[in-house]
Amino acid sequence: MEANDSLVERIEKALDTIRPFLKNDGGDVQLAEITPDMVVKVVLLGACGSCPFSLMTLKNGIELAIKRDVPEVKEVISIQDNEVII
């Protein structure tokens, strides 16, 4: 499935709500892919990529923000930056 612009925009808008918190700690997040079964793949950047709490940040921050604004998303997972598709 090729993600439509509206879906990407909605996800990016949700990510924008969490980015200030990530950047405050020296990190960031990048949208990498939206799979046909509505799994969002992101890349954790900067300090977020190596933080021991990155799974908590992913699930309790990033995933919640995306699911709140884009309820059709089933899950958010983290991938390496060499796997980026979008």
ChimeraX attribute file (.defattr): number of C-alpha atoms within 10 A of each C-alpha:
attribute: neighborCount
match mode: 1-to-1
recipient: residues
	/A:1	9
	/A:2	9
	/A:3	13
	/A:4	9
	/A:5	9
	/A:6	9
	/A:7	14
	/A:8	17
	/A:9	11
	/A:10	14
	/A:11	20
	/A:12	15
	/A:13	16
	/A:14	20
	/A:15	21
	/A:16	16
	/A:17	14
	/A:18	19
	/A:19	18
	/A:20	13
	/A:21	13
	/A:22	20
	/A:23	15
	/A:24	9
	/A:25	13
	/A:26	12
	/A:27	18
	/A:28	21
	/A:29	22
	/A:30	17
	/A:31	19
	/A:32	20
	/A:33	22
	/A:34	22
	/A:35	13
	/A:36	10
	/A:37	11
	/A:38	16
	/A:39	15
	/A:40	21
	/A:41	22
	/A:42	23
	/A:43	22
	/A:44	24
	/A:45	17
	/A:46	15
	/A:47	15
	/A:48	21
	/A:49	19
	/A:50	11
	/A:51	14
	/A:52	10
	/A:53	10
	/A:54	16
	/A:55	15
	/A:56	12
	/A:57	17
	/A:58	20
	/A:59	15
	/A:60	11
	/A:61	18
	/A:62	24
	/A:63	23
	/A:64	18
	/A:65	20
	/A:66	25
	/A:67	16
	/A:68	12
	/A:69	14
	/A:70	17
	/A:71	12
	/A:72	13
	/A:73	19
	/A:74	13
	/A:75	16
	/A:76	19
	/A:77	17
	/A:78	19
	/A:79	16
	/A:80	13
	/A:81	14
	/A:82	8
	/A:83	12
	/A:84	14
	/A:85	10
	/A:86	12
